């Protein structure tokens, strides 16, 4: 791999601080637009990153680090390459170095989180837990400085005594890192409400640079020298980035809720709270046409890639002569909250005393889209349209089967008494949500059942 030759200076900068669930690509780009010099991603755990595969996403123009469950753990793009710092949670020098080498060609700096006090970090010996182990700190940072081409930094909290804090900082400095960020008592909440406050805070602390967390989360235009922009304008700009870079709607929704704050009970806030897709978020903010145009543009890019590399988009490598196909997509909004096509198909199979439907799903490598075939009574059914998640692909396959048999699929307005009495199954609860079931690797076939697991997206916000 050819390592980029970018260098990053930490002197006299204003910086978007690392914040869990907030520091994803749309927020980082927005902060850069408004004048931030450096942007940090949210803390990402070394063990999770080491499971990831680096994927060039030609449709979005991004580099994605994708976990085995197909979740994008870290997404970046060329626009921020010279100013984005990758922050990791780690308690092991060799793992830290392996992660740094995995991402170093796509970021401007590597940071080790030594300040987060949350249990999800400290229980693994990471975050603030490292502060009680200076030997481990020294080993991790020294290993990174010697083994990576990117500047290395760390973020700490002040210790109970000034003497102990200075002693630790001197030891950290001796490792050769480029900068130390100190999370003292914070400042965004009480002291930084407009851009001029950032400089005042710098002078009061005598710090070289200032990280901004909550004030930037509430309104990223805090970095703008000309003053804060109206929140509606900021949120619309954020949403545009979120759609253009296929940010998961739950993360988009979370960040917008942080911006709305006391306005969450407003009519727009209630629409946002009810939104269950990126499209519904866009419609809540008057960006429905933008969403449709962007989706068409992304589909056109996929089609162009298909024309250039058709072998990467072929149907599953099997005898497809007997497969019944239709061009269908699953639209969650066309169905009641407790009903899905997969549930309708399963219920029908039970009534007819047929074996449970079996779903075989493949993922094409070039754009990581999914196609599913459902097998019912030894017949196969498939949509000709590819989807961006396994759940969506399986739902469309179920629709093809149901429509082919002339059966109700649970759409609004259809009567399905037996289903309305049943509780919705967990795997079908959020067809557009985080892909937390265990999928196949690109090109492999995967079958039900899948196991639903927890997600790091459930972490609480922490400006660390």
PyMOL commands that set and color helices and strands:
alter all, ss='L'
color gray80, all
select helices_A, chain A and resi 25-33+46-49+78-80+93-106+119-122+127-132+134-147+162-173+195-205+214-218+220-223+231-244+249-263+267-274+278-284+288-308+310-313+332-334+341-351+390-404+417-420+426-428+456-458
alter helices_A, ss='H'
color red, helices_A
select strands_A, chain A and resi 14-16+38-40+44-45+53-57+62-66+72-77+84-89+109-114+151-157+179-183+210-212+323-326+358-363+370-376+379-383
alter strands_A, ss='S'
color yellow, strands_A
deselect
rebuild
show_as cartoon
